[in-house]
């Protein structure tokens, strides 16, 4: 990845915020518009119902987390694995980032994934 791309990823979409009261399908749609990659939410091993909010999905899992916390921010410069872990620690939900039908490797940044064909 070029130096310009790294700098751009640090500033582009720096304000993408995830809040617990948003519906999963809204978060996924906004994430795809912002980064060009998809965000898939899971409940256990099944894809979660998009009409649930993050808080409602969290209530259906066995993890106890603080869903009253302020929204988290995601940047294009973040590693995919770090962004996925953030959803787990902040909201207690499992997510996967994918492009097309392929899961994005955890060591790739979100910005790199948006520019890469799989």
Secondary structure, 3 states (H helix, E strand, C coil): CCHHHHHHHHHCCCCEEECCCCEHHHHHHHHHHHHCCEEEEEECCEECCCCCEHHHHHHCCCCCCCCCCCCEEECCCCEHHHHHHHHHHHHCCEEEEEECCEECCCCCEHHHHHHCCC
